Amino acid sequence: MENSHAQVMQDKQDSLWNSIRKDVAVQVEREPILASFLHATILNHTSMEAALSFHLANKLDSAVAPALLIREVIDEALQADPTIAAAARADLLAVDQRDSACHSLYEPFLFFKGFHALQAWRVAHWLWQQNRRSLALFVQHRISVVFGVDIHPAAHLGQGILLDHATGIVIGETAVVEDNVSIMQSVTLGGTGKESGDRHPKVRCGVLIGAGTKILGNIEIGRCSQIASGSVVLKSVPEKSLVAGVPAKVIGEASCDQPALSMNQCALSQVDQLG
Ligand SMILES: CC(C)(COP(=O)(O)OP(=O)(O)OC[C@H]1O[C@@H](n2cnc3c(N)ncnc32)[C@H](O)[C@@H]1OP(=O)(O)O)[C@@H](O)C(=O)NCCC(=O)NCCS
């Protein structure tokens, strides 16, 4: 039973990678100027993992740690912990399903820096768990410089996560982001500056966090809640709530059962009711 489940999962994984390769082959015909780039990043690789380590390493390349060296670290992480690649696949599907600007799986894989930052963070997190803290912090630093996204390697993030646009996202050391959360640009999951130790937000499954929102302190954002853009959230939020304002208040119920999945931001128009 378990074996057949594993086989089904393997087939699904291959179909994701095959679908990326198929769409990229079409792009080679359509845009010959990108042919060598598309071959180097996708078509020359036999697995998503190999392509991911190649592409991320080139993004994170620096004089201190060139792409070849960084790729070895990424490969090591991917081989040691298969949940990293599984989470990458779930993240890719999340972008494809939730980002209306995404029309094919190859687009986030090659071009969306929220996806790149998240996968590079997964490597930094693995390094942190191995107690290789200086290298984890080095990777965090490169992610921050290259993608403008700053996620502490000790934070805990689930899978099926969308970092949309991603510029300016900051996630602190003791933050938790569970599965299937969608986070827009310029969101901070930070401390208030008044607490030490466990001082960052805990964001439960299925939450949608609007652009520019600041969630501060060791507070809980209940599952499937929706936070309006520009909110400053300082208190815990019950599940399935719609929250808005500075400081944020509950102004209603989330627009649907899974706001992060539907990316339904219509209910955010209720923010106007705040006056
Ligand atoms: C301002 C700050 C230091 C809190 O200061 P404080 O004087 O201890 O404030 P309190 O938590 O006691 O709240 C006092 C009131 O101000 C409000 N308030 C606190 N911070 C606020 C903010 N950033 N924006 C708007 N209102 C805020 C609270 O809601 C509260 O209102 P109430 O009395 O009507 O309930 C803190 O909230 C803050 O903003 N720190 C900066 C954190 C930051 O930038 N973190 C990012 C780290 S990456």
Ligand as a Chemical Component Dictionary entry (heavy atoms), coordinates in Angstrom:
data_LIG
# 
_chem_comp.id                   LIG 
_chem_comp.type                 NON-POLYMER 
_chem_comp.pdbx_formal_charge   0 
_chem_comp.three_letter_code    LIG 
# 
loop_
_chem_comp_atom.comp_id 
_chem_comp_atom.atom_id 
_chem_comp_atom.alt_atom_id 
_chem_comp_atom.type_symbol 
_chem_comp_atom.charge 
_chem_comp_atom.model_Cartn_x 
_chem_comp_atom.model_Cartn_y 
_chem_comp_atom.model_Cartn_z 
_chem_comp_atom.pdbx_ordinal 
LIG C1  C1  C 0 5.505  51.042 19.232 1  
LIG C2  C2  C 0 5.824  49.764 19.973 2  
LIG C3  C3  C 0 7.267  49.770 20.422 3  
LIG C4  C4  C 0 4.869  49.512 21.124 4  
LIG O1  O1  O 0 5.012  50.547 22.034 5  
LIG P1  P1  P 0 4.200  50.596 23.418 6  
LIG O2  O2  O 0 4.161  52.009 23.829 7  
LIG O3  O3  O 0 4.755  49.597 24.341 8  
LIG O4  O4  O 0 2.767  50.168 22.927 9  
LIG P2  P2  P 0 1.684  49.142 23.497 10 
LIG O5  O5  O 0 1.962  47.790 22.927 11 
LIG O6  O6  O 0 1.564  49.233 24.993 12 
LIG O7  O7  O 0 0.410  49.763 22.831 13 
LIG C5  C5  C 0 -0.052 51.066 23.159 14 
LIG C6  C6  C 0 -1.097 51.465 22.152 15 
LIG O8  O8  O 0 -0.462 51.796 20.923 16 
LIG C7  C7  C 0 -0.954 50.978 19.879 17 
LIG N1  N1  N 0 0.181  50.619 19.052 18 
LIG C8  C8  C 0 1.295  49.957 19.418 19 
LIG N2  N2  N 0 2.111  49.828 18.374 20 
LIG C9  C9  C 0 1.514  50.410 17.326 21 
LIG C10 C10 C 0 1.870  50.578 15.965 22 
LIG N3  N3  N 0 3.031  50.112 15.475 23 
LIG N4  N4  N 0 0.993  51.219 15.160 24 
LIG C11 C11 C 0 -0.176 51.681 15.640 25 
LIG N5  N5  N 0 -0.564 51.544 16.925 26 
LIG C12 C12 C 0 0.287  50.920 17.741 27 
LIG C13 C13 C 0 -1.542 49.747 20.582 28 
LIG O9  O9  O 0 -2.590 49.170 19.829 29 
LIG C14 C14 C 0 -2.075 50.352 21.857 30 
LIG O10 O10 O 0 -3.329 50.951 21.596 31 
LIG P3  P3  P 0 -4.498 50.886 22.721 32 
LIG O11 O11 O 0 -3.916 51.530 23.951 33 
LIG O12 O12 O 0 -5.616 51.661 22.083 34 
LIG O13 O13 O 0 -4.788 49.430 22.910 35 
LIG C15 C15 C 0 5.677  48.579 19.052 36 
LIG O14 O14 O 0 4.351  48.231 18.806 37 
LIG C16 C16 C 0 6.360  48.792 17.730 38 
LIG O15 O15 O 0 5.759  49.243 16.752 39 
LIG N6  N6  N 0 7.647  48.377 17.725 40 
LIG C17 C17 C 0 8.440  48.360 16.524 41 
LIG C18 C18 C 0 8.499  46.940 16.116 42 
LIG C19 C19 C 0 9.094  46.721 14.766 43 
LIG O16 O16 O 0 9.334  47.619 13.968 44 
LIG N7  N7  N 0 9.330  45.430 14.561 45 
LIG C20 C20 C 0 9.896  44.948 13.342 46 
LIG C21 C21 C 0 10.975 43.987 13.691 47 
LIG S1  S1  S 0 11.557 43.167 12.241 48 
# 
loop_
_chem_comp_bond.comp_id 
_chem_comp_bond.atom_id_1 
_chem_comp_bond.atom_id_2 
_chem_comp_bond.value_order 
_chem_comp_bond.pdbx_ordinal 
LIG C1  C2  SING 1  
LIG C2  C3  SING 2  
LIG C2  C4  SING 3  
LIG C2  C15 SING 4  
LIG C4  O1  SING 5  
LIG O1  P1  SING 6  
LIG P1  O2  DOUB 7  
LIG P1  O3  SING 8  
LIG P1  O4  SING 9  
LIG O4  P2  SING 10 
LIG P2  O5  DOUB 11 
LIG P2  O6  SING 12 
LIG P2  O7  SING 13 
LIG O7  C5  SING 14 
LIG C5  C6  SING 15 
LIG C6  O8  SING 16 
LIG C6  C14 SING 17 
LIG O8  C7  SING 18 
LIG C7  N1  SING 19 
LIG C7  C13 SING 20 
LIG N1  C8  SING 21 
LIG N1  C12 SING 22 
LIG C8  N2  DOUB 23 
LIG N2  C9  SING 24 
LIG C9  C10 SING 25 
LIG C9  C12 DOUB 26 
LIG C10 N3  SING 27 
LIG C10 N4  DOUB 28 
LIG N4  C11 SING 29 
LIG C11 N5  DOUB 30 
LIG N5  C12 SING 31 
LIG C13 O9  SING 32 
LIG C13 C14 SING 33 
LIG C14 O10 SING 34 
LIG O10 P3  SING 35 
LIG P3  O11 DOUB 36 
LIG P3  O12 SING 37 
LIG P3  O13 SING 38 
LIG C15 O14 SING 39 
LIG C15 C16 SING 40 
LIG C16 O15 DOUB 41 
LIG C16 N6  SING 42 
LIG N6  C17 SING 43 
LIG C17 C18 SING 44 
LIG C18 C19 SING 45 
LIG C19 O16 DOUB 46 
LIG C19 N7  SING 47 
LIG N7  C20 SING 48 
LIG C20 C21 SING 49 
LIG C21 S1  SING 50 
# 
